[in-house]
Amino acid sequence: MVINKIRRAMKKYLILAFVTVLFISYFFSYSFGADTIKKLIELGSCPQCSLSGADLKKAYLKRADLSGADLSGADLSGANLSEAYFSNGDLSGANLSEANLNGAELRGANLTGADLKKAKLKRAQLNRANLNGADLREANLSGADLRKAKLKWVKLSGANLSEANLMEARMKRESLSMAILCKTKTSWGEDNSGCK
């Protein structure tokens, strides 16, 4: 009988200790994420940061250095990311819809499954970027460098690819059928089918 009481008391203490450890872990991981976001907003620089799932909706991060950062699943919708550096960063599954990425440096970035609907990507550097499965419907990619980019299963309906460079991009020609092409450089030659 005494042994049963001791066992029950130990179970209660173990459960309490486990819940306490979980609470402390959650609190510190949240505050670390909040501190990282605050650092990024204040300094405009956070290379190699872990910002997975971060809420940066409509953030002003013009010219921010996020090279090699993990922004997978982050919400950057409507954010000003013009001329920002994302080289070799992870933006897989990120929401970048209606974001301003004009002149952004995205060489070698992972944008697999990213939502880039209506995003502004004029003159963006996307060579060797992985855009497989990305949604680029109605995005403005005029003058963008997409050489050697991976563009399988990408949605390009209404996307403006005027003067873009798609040389050696890994894609099917038919995926461009609904995109706007004018002075667009492709592996099969210059495409002017959308010139007005």
C-alpha positions as a Python dict, from the first residue, in 0.01 Angstrom:
ca = {
    (1, 'M'): (0, 0, 0),
    (2, 'V'): (279, 243, 90),
    (3, 'I'): (465, 140, -228),
    (4, 'N'): (156, 222, -439),
    (5, 'K'): (135, 571, -282),
    (6, 'I'): (503, 630, -353),
    (7, 'R'): (458, 517, -715),
    (8, 'R'): (159, 751, -765),
    (9, 'A'): (350, 1043, -614),
    (10, 'M'): (651, 971, -838),
    (11, 'K'): (427, 956, -1146),
    (12, 'K'): (281, 1297, -1055),
    (13, 'Y'): (628, 1447, -1010),
    (14, 'L'): (753, 1296, -1337),
    (15, 'I'): (453, 1431, -1526),
    (16, 'L'): (500, 1773, -1366),
    (17, 'A'): (872, 1771, -1451),
    (18, 'F'): (797, 1668, -1812),
    (19, 'V'): (537, 1944, -1855),
    (20, 'T'): (777, 2199, -1703),
    (21, 'V'): (1056, 2099, -1943),
    (22, 'L'): (815, 2124, -2239),
    (23, 'F'): (697, 2469, -2129),
    (24, 'I'): (1051, 2601, -2083),
    (25, 'S'): (1160, 2460, -2421),
    (26, 'Y'): (862, 2619, -2595),
    (27, 'F'): (915, 2954, -2422),
    (28, 'F'): (1284, 2975, -2509),
    (29, 'S'): (1235, 2863, -2869),
    (30, 'Y'): (962, 3125, -2916),
    (31, 'S'): (1165, 3405, -2762),
    (32, 'F'): (1467, 3306, -2972),
    (33, 'G'): (1251, 3326, -3286),
    (34, 'A'): (1112, 3663, -3179),
    (35, 'D'): (1464, 3791, -3107),
    (36, 'T'): (1582, 3675, -3449),
    (37, 'I'): (1293, 3852, -3622),
    (38, 'K'): (1358, 4168, -3419),
    (39, 'K'): (1728, 4155, -3516),
    (40, 'L'): (1635, 4115, -3882),
    (41, 'I'): (1389, 4406, -3879),
    (42, 'E'): (1627, 4639, -3693),
    (43, 'L'): (1953, 4551, -3870),
    (44, 'G'): (1824, 4435, -4207),
    (45, 'S'): (2070, 4149, -4192),
    (46, 'C'): (2044, 3794, -4068),
    (47, 'P'): (2250, 3558, -4286),
    (48, 'Q'): (2222, 3188, -4200),
    (49, 'C'): (1931, 3263, -3963),
    (50, 'S'): (1662, 3010, -3887),
    (51, 'L'): (1331, 3184, -3957),
    (52, 'S'): (1128, 2882, -4060),
    (53, 'G'): (756, 2959, -4039),
    (54, 'A'): (820, 3324, -3939),
    (55, 'D'): (545, 3583, -3987),
    (56, 'L'): (706, 3862, -4188),
    (57, 'K'): (393, 3967, -4370),
    (58, 'K'): (432, 4316, -4527),
    (59, 'A'): (776, 4357, -4367),
    (60, 'Y'): (1013, 4622, -4505),
    (61, 'L'): (1333, 4433, -4577),
    (62, 'K'): (1474, 4618, -4877),
    (63, 'R'): (1839, 4516, -4936),
    (64, 'A'): (1827, 4275, -4638),
    (65, 'D'): (2098, 4010, -4624),
    (66, 'L'): (1932, 3673, -4574),
    (67, 'S'): (2194, 3465, -4756),
    (68, 'G'): (2167, 3101, -4660),
    (69, 'A'): (1877, 3171, -4422),
    (70, 'D'): (1604, 2915, -4355),
    (71, 'L'): (1273, 3084, -4439),
    (72, 'S'): (1090, 2764, -4526),
    (73, 'G'): (716, 2804, -4471),
    (74, 'A'): (758, 3172, -4376),
    (75, 'D'): (486, 3427, -4457),
    (76, 'L'): (647, 3708, -4656),
    (77, 'S'): (332, 3805, -4845),
    (78, 'G'): (325, 4169, -4947),
    (79, 'A'): (675, 4226, -4806),
    (80, 'N'): (922, 4468, -4964),
    (81, 'L'): (1223, 4246, -5038),
    (82, 'S'): (1358, 4444, -5331),
    (83, 'E'): (1733, 4403, -5382),
    (84, 'A'): (1746, 4161, -5086),
    (85, 'Y'): (2000, 3877, -5076),
    (86, 'F'): (1865, 3522, -5049),
    (87, 'S'): (2153, 3334, -5219),
    (88, 'N'): (2140, 2964, -5130),
    (89, 'G'): (1855, 3032, -4887),
    (90, 'D'): (1565, 2797, -4817),
    (91, 'L'): (1230, 2955, -4909),
    (92, 'S'): (1055, 2626, -4979),
    (93, 'G'): (681, 2648, -4916),
    (94, 'A'): (711, 3019, -4829),
    (95, 'N'): (426, 3260, -4902),
    (96, 'L'): (574, 3537, -5118),
    (97, 'S'): (250, 3635, -5289),
    (98, 'E'): (243, 4001, -5392),
    (99, 'A'): (593, 4051, -5246),
    (100, 'N'): (831, 4298, -5407),
    (101, 'L'): (1144, 4103, -5504),
    (102, 'N'): (1258, 4339, -5780),
    (103, 'G'): (1634, 4304, -5824),
    (104, 'A'): (1655, 4041, -5548),
    (105, 'E'): (1950, 3801, -5541),
    (106, 'L'): (1809, 3446, -5531),
    (107, 'R'): (2091, 3247, -5693),
    (108, 'G'): (2078, 2884, -5586),
    (109, 'A'): (1781, 2947, -5354),
    (110, 'N'): (1531, 2671, -5281),
    (111, 'L'): (1183, 2802, -5372),
    (112, 'T'): (1022, 2459, -5411),
    (113, 'G'): (645, 2489, -5374),
    (114, 'A'): (666, 2861, -5288),
    (115, 'D'): (364, 3085, -5347),
    (116, 'L'): (481, 3372, -5568),
    (117, 'K'): (143, 3472, -5714),
    (118, 'K'): (150, 3834, -5834),
    (119, 'A'): (504, 3878, -5698),
    (120, 'K'): (729, 4143, -5850),
    (121, 'L'): (1055, 3982, -5964),
    (122, 'K'): (1181, 4232, -6223),
    (123, 'R'): (1554, 4182, -6287),
    (124, 'A'): (1569, 3922, -6007),
    (125, 'Q'): (1869, 3687, -6013),
    (126, 'L'): (1723, 3336, -6006),
    (127, 'N'): (1991, 3138, -6185),
    (128, 'R'): (2030, 2785, -6050),
    (129, 'A'): (1728, 2845, -5820),
    (130, 'N'): (1492, 2554, -5756),
    (131, 'L'): (1138, 2670, -5838),
    (132, 'N'): (990, 2323, -5888),
    (133, 'G'): (619, 2330, -5805),
    (134, 'A'): (620, 2706, -5737),
    (135, 'D'): (313, 2917, -5815),
    (136, 'L'): (419, 3213, -6030),
    (137, 'R'): (78, 3299, -6175),
    (138, 'E'): (61, 3667, -6275),
    (139, 'A'): (413, 3729, -6138),
    (140, 'N'): (628, 3990, -6311),
    (141, 'L'): (959, 3828, -6405),
    (142, 'S'): (1055, 4074, -6678),
    (143, 'G'): (1430, 4089, -6720),
    (144, 'A'): (1480, 3812, -6462),
    (145, 'D'): (1779, 3577, -6490),
    (146, 'L'): (1647, 3220, -6475),
    (147, 'R'): (1945, 3046, -6635),
    (148, 'K'): (1977, 2684, -6522),
    (149, 'A'): (1677, 2727, -6290),
    (150, 'K'): (1460, 2425, -6209),
    (151, 'L'): (1107, 2502, -6327),
    (152, 'K'): (926, 2166, -6331),
    (153, 'W'): (555, 2169, -6243),
    (154, 'V'): (567, 2549, -6207),
    (155, 'K'): (248, 2750, -6263),
    (156, 'L'): (318, 3038, -6502),
    (157, 'S'): (-29, 3142, -6620),
    (158, 'G'): (-24, 3518, -6684),
    (159, 'A'): (339, 3550, -6569),
    (160, 'N'): (537, 3821, -6750),
    (161, 'L'): (866, 3676, -6874),
    (162, 'S'): (949, 3958, -7116),
    (163, 'E'): (1325, 3993, -7165),
    (164, 'A'): (1384, 3713, -6913),
    (165, 'N'): (1673, 3471, -6964),
    (166, 'L'): (1560, 3107, -6950),
    (167, 'M'): (1869, 2958, -7117),
    (168, 'E'): (1934, 2604, -6994),
    (169, 'A'): (1638, 2623, -6753),
    (170, 'R'): (1501, 2279, -6666),
    (171, 'M'): (1143, 2298, -6783),
    (172, 'K'): (899, 2183, -7046),
    (173, 'R'): (837, 2424, -7331),
    (174, 'E'): (460, 2384, -7297),
    (175, 'S'): (469, 2520, -6941),
    (176, 'L'): (530, 2863, -7100),
    (177, 'S'): (213, 2846, -7310),
    (178, 'M'): (13, 3074, -7078),
    (179, 'A'): (301, 3311, -6993),
    (180, 'I'): (378, 3646, -7158),
    (181, 'L'): (692, 3608, -7369),
    (182, 'C'): (858, 3896, -7552),
    (183, 'K'): (1232, 3905, -7623),
    (184, 'T'): (1253, 3605, -7390),
    (185, 'K'): (1573, 3406, -7423),
    (186, 'T'): (1511, 3031, -7418),
    (187, 'S'): (1718, 2724, -7504),
    (188, 'W'): (1519, 2695, -7831),
    (189, 'G'): (1580, 3060, -7929),
    (190, 'E'): (1428, 3399, -7862),
    (191, 'D'): (1052, 3385, -7808),
    (192, 'N'): (847, 3689, -7913),
    (193, 'S'): (503, 3527, -7911),
    (194, 'G'): (365, 3772, -7654),
    (195, 'C'): (500, 4098, -7799),
    (196, 'K'): (236, 4361, -7867),
}
